[in-house]
Amino acid sequence: MDLVRLLPSVDDRYRQAREGLDPDSYPLHSELALWLVSVERVDLAIEVMEAYSQRHADHEQARRDLHSFRLLAELRAKQARPGPTAPPPVQPTAQPTAQPTAPRPPAGGDARPTAPARTPLLDAREQALVKAFELALDDSAEVTIPDDVLDDLFKTYGSTPRVPATPEARALFRSAPARVQLETIFSLRARELYPRLIILGLPDSLRRFRDDVHAAYLVSACATAACHGGQEAGRLAFATGRPPNSDANVLTNFVIADRFVALADGQPQPLLDWASPERSLLLQYALPRDEAQLDHPPAPGPDGRDRWRQALSGRQDPRYAAALQWVRSVVQPRPEFDLRYKPARPFEPPTAPPTNATASPPR
């Protein structure tokens, strides 16, 4: 009979993450709490923010987070209890035959169809995978490598020279800094382990994307209801969940921007052109048309008027310089890896050949 080894529970991974958590770091507490919410452990998310709020009673955002998590726990508890006056289920014969519509929001929600209903977010595994591929060995993001990941590293790669072979050497490796362990995992290209790494906070490159692109103008100008965040967004539809700069939104929109290819002047052109950063449509389409090398095409509204508005004042706009610097700073060549993520619309135009076709780094 084969032995079955159980993976650590969420509680075990939570306790392991809490052990090395900086008690004064709000971002790390917030990221851990959001991860717990994503794995349906709002109770532990409340515990994390309660601990931080007790230590930092004057931190307003932490108090708001704690209040939000408590409301979420209360809402989920109510949803789990069947109401005594709940209406009977609709019989199949009563279903309409019209074209399908957007899912109905929960009670108290916005009745207007929103982009999240048509622009799916990366799931927890996909978010972890993207963060791992964007992580640098000298990154400032906090990394925890669970014991079960090291167990599988020893089991699968134990015969390779880079993995310690003796019990004594393995015990020493377990106590080594996470960056040492990470370097071994990356050098072996043990990609099956990447989604199981616990990365609290965004890696530096993704944090710069969040601050210098996503929060700077993408959310407020490109992903609005009247543009690429609404129901008539076209093939390019950004995620617009709440809060707008959450990790789930940022990571999803990063993947969309990284993989989306438009037709500019009849030629395939990516939103993020890693080979020629200045030609990135995420920059070009944000500039005034008289300054852009590639003009944003007209976006006629119901009244026939062009709804497009420039997001940046010009090349002298500090946000343009920051966004361009971010594109230039991202490590090249770009990693190539598969995601299970299925966008609302295809990333590639029907006739587009592969773009950004640079070799994948050895990770």
Secondary structure by P-SEA (a helix, b strand, c coil): cbbbbbcccaaaaaaaaaaacccccaaaaaaaaaaaaaaccaaaaaaaaaaaaaaccccaaaaaaaaaaaaaaaaaaaaacccccccccccccccccccccccccccccccccccccccccccaaaaaaaaaaacccccccbbbbcaaaaaaaaaaccccccccccaaaaaaaaaccaaaaaaaaaaacccccccccccccccaaaaaaacccccccccccccccccccccccccbbbbbccccccaaaaaaaaaaaaccccccccbbbbcccccccccccccccccccccccccccccccccccccccccccccccaaaaaaaaaaaaccccbbbbbbcccccccccccccccccccccccc
